[in-house]
Amino acid sequence: MLDGIFISLFEQGSSLLQTEKHYREAITTFKLATEINPDRPGSFFYLAWTYTASGDKKKSLQALSTAIDKGFSDLAAIGNNKAFDPIRDDPQYQQIVGRLKK
């Protein structure tokens, strides 16, 4: 049952982020998804994306780091996502991404 709720939240959060551009609601949705299933790294990646889109660089970097800690390994998804452009020059971002390149 929780898997179904997680998937629903993930899909809703993706729509709020990518289609509707309702970042505050997307943040709430992805945070809930991470609480329901804290071992799924994708929701932390999308949470990082949403935080960056909303202008919260610090929380974005924290969520991105957590995503990688939990196993997110798609370097292209990070590198090709223009939403992360505002934080690419941040030393913490470079350190986080550097962990994937090793």
C-alpha positions, 0 to 999 in steps of 0.5 A, a space after each residue: 500500500 505504501 508503494 502505491 502512495 509513494 508512486 502517486 506522490 512521485 507522479 504528483 510531485 513530478 507534475 507539480 515541478 515540471 508541468 505546473 511549476 508549483 515548486 512549494 507544493 512539489 517540495 511538500 510532495 517530494 518531502 512526503 515521498 522521502 518520508 514514506 520511502 526514505 531508501 528511494 534515491 530518486 525522490 531525493 534527486 527530484 527534491 533537489 531539483 525542486 529546491 534549486 528551481 525554487 531558489 533554495 541552493 542550500 537545501 538543494 545541495 543537501 537533497 542532492 547529497 542524500 540522493 547520492 548517498 542513497 544510491 542515485 548514480 545517474 550523472 547524466 541526469 544531473 549534468 544535463 538538467 539545466 535546473 542545476 545550472 545555478 549551483 554548478 559553480 558551488 564547491 559543494 555541488 562539485 564535491 557531490 558530483 565528484 563522488 559520482 565520477 569516482 
